[in-house]
Amino acid sequence: MGATFHDELVARRDKRHSKNHPFFEMWARGDLTKEQTAFYCIQHYHFVSEYLNWMAYEASQIPHRDVKLYLFENLGDEENPEDRHLDMLTDYVVTCGLKRESVEQAQVLPGTEGLQNWGWRLVYQRPWQIALTAMFIGLESQFMDICRKIVPALHKHYGYPPGAREIRFFEEHIGADEIHAAKGFAIVEKYCSTPELQQQAVRVVEEATLRRWRYMNGIYWFALHGKDDDTPPFPA
């Protein structure tokens, strides 16, 4: 039996999944300092800030009500004024010993800026079905498995008890992103309805995972060695 479109999307995402990046391998073993994990969170803050803007832009452009509903639902979860996800992320940075204002004022690494800029080219220049595929599957659906990898380490190696407010950003994204990922896949499979769109979708997932991997390279080398990028190899 041949692979389904869904299977091909998953296979391309998992080929270079950032959960396998050396930075997260070290985090899972407890080999990073809290400050190094916070440095990742600061760069993630700046990536997610733009990701939310991409969603808002697409929501303003796409005519289909079910897609709009999903985008606004996702944005509503992220921007909930009672507990914004970006505020959750900042709370973790603060508990690692950094100042709250350091998050927004931080240097944005070239790899982070490259991912931000690529995302804007994506939403402006590609068919919306392809842009959403890259966003939902190539980028967002990775984070659930990343959190599944590092949350046990936050408990075991970094001293945070399960349910601790300081790590709620990571714990809550396991359940929330599972729901978001399922809805994202459903939208992509519904609206990538031609062989041409499906081929583009599979390619853009691989492209998105490569962009995220390069972004992680920048974080790895700056957090560990003070360098902009020396590109650790993808594991064989």
N, C-alpha and C positions, 0 to 999 in steps of 0.2 A: 504494500500500500504506500502510495506517495505521500510526502509530507504535506500537511495542510498549510494554508496561508498563516494561520496562528502559529503552527509549529516553526515555520520559517522565521517569523518575527522573533520568537523566543530564542531560536538557535543563533540568530545574528546578534541579539542582545547579549547572550551568555558567552559568545565567543571572546569578547573582551570586556567582561563585566568588571566594574570597578571594585566590587567586593573582593576581588583577587589581587588588588593592587598591593605592593609591598607596604604602603602606609597603613592600610587596614589590617594586614597580616600582623604588623608590629603592634598595632592597637589591641588586637584580639589577644595577643600574648602578654599584654601589659608592659611592653617594651618602650612605650612612649611616655614622656612626662605629661602631667596634666596641662602644662602650658603648651606643649606641642599639639595636644588634642584640641585645645582652645584655638590655636592658630588655624587649624582646619576649619573650625566652626566659624571663624571670622570670614574666611574666604567663601565658605558655603553661604553665609549671610548675604554676601554681595552677589553671588550667583543666583540665589533664590529671589532676591529683590528684583532682578531683571526677569526671571522666569515668571513671576507674578504679573509683570508688565506685559510679557508676551501673551499670557492668557487673557488679560484684559483687552489687548489689541484684537486678538482673534475673536473674542466674544462680541466685539463691536462690528466685525466684518462678516461673520458667518450667518446665513439666513435661517438655518435649521434650528427649530426650537429645542429639540432634545440635546443638541450640541451646546447651544447657549446655556441651557439649564445646567448641564454638567459643568461647564466652565465657571458659571456664577456660583454654583454649589461649592466647587473646589476653592474658588477665591474666597467665598464666605468662611469656609473652614480656616483657611490660612490667615485671613485678616479679621477674624473674630475679635472685636474690641475688648472683650472680656479676657482674652488670653491669646494674643497674636502669636503665631508660630515663630516669627522673627524675634519676638520678645522672649519666648522660651529658649531660643538659641542663645540670646544674649545673657540670659540668666545662667546658663551653663558656663559661658565664658567668664562671667563674674565670679562664680564659685571656684574657678581655677586660679583666681588671684589677679585677674586683669581688671582694669577699670572699664566701667560700662561704656563710657564715651570712646574707648579705644576701638570699639567695633565699627562704628560708622566712619571714624577718622583713619582707619587702618590703610596701609598701602595695599592696593589691589594688584596682585601679581600678574605678570604678562599672560600666564596661562588662564587665569580667571577672566581677565579682560578679553582674551581671545574667545573664550566660551560665550561670554556676554555678547560680543560683536557677531559671532556666528549665529547666535539665536535671533538677533534682529534681522540679519540677512535672510534667515530661514523664513520668518513670518512675513517679511516684505516681498520676497522674491519667489517663493515656492507655492504650489497649490496648497490650499489650507489643509486638505487631507494629509498631505505629506508633512507639513509643519507640525500638525497635531501628532502624527505618528512619531516623529522625532522627539517631541516633547513628552508624550505620555509613555511611550514604550522605550525609546532609546535613552531617555534621561530619568523621568520620574519613577518608572517602575523598578529602577535599580535600587532606590534608596531603602525599600523595605528589607531587601536581603543584606544591605550594608548594616542596617540597624540590628537585624537578627544576629549579625556577626559580632558587633561591638557591645551590645547591651549586656551580655553575660560578662564581658570584661569589665564594664563599668561597675558591676556588682562585685566580681571576684578580685580584681586587681586595683580598683580605684576607690573602693570603700563606700559606694553609694548603695543603700538598700533598695530593693525593688519598690517601686512606687514613689521614690524620692522626687520631690518637686524639681530639683536641679537637673534631673535627667529625663524629665517628662517629654522633651522634644523627641528623644530617640525612642522611648518606650511607646509613646502614642502613635508614632509613625509606622509601627509594625502593623497594627490593626487598621489604621486609617488608610495607609497606602495599599493594603490588600484590597480594600473596597474600591479605592480610586483606580488601581491598576485594572481590576476586572471591568469597570465601566469604560476606562480608556481603551482597552482591547476591543470591547464591544462596539464602540464608536468607529474605531479604525476598520474593523472587519466589515461594518455596515457600509461605510462610505468610500472605502477603497474598493470599488465595485467593478473595476475593469482590470484586465491583465496588466495594462500599462501602469495604472496606479499601484497595483500590488507590487510590481517590480520596483518601482520607485520607492515604495514604502520599505521594502526589505533592505534596499541599499541605504536609505537614510537612517535606519536603525543602526546599521554598522557604522555609518559616519558619525552619528551622535555618540556612540560608545567610545569611538576613537577620540573625539573631542573631549569627552569627560575624562578619559584616561590621561590625556596630555595635561589637562587641568590638575589632576592629581599628581602628575610628575612635578609640576611647579611647587605644589604644597609640600611634597616629600622633600625635595632638595632644599627648599628655603627653611622649612621647619627643623630639619635635621642637620643641615650643613651650611646654612646661610647663603646658598647659591640660588640663582634664579631657576636653573633647570639643567640637569644632566641626564634626564630621561632613563630611568631604570627600565630594563627590558621587560617585555611581557613574558610571563612564565610559559615555558614550552608545554 
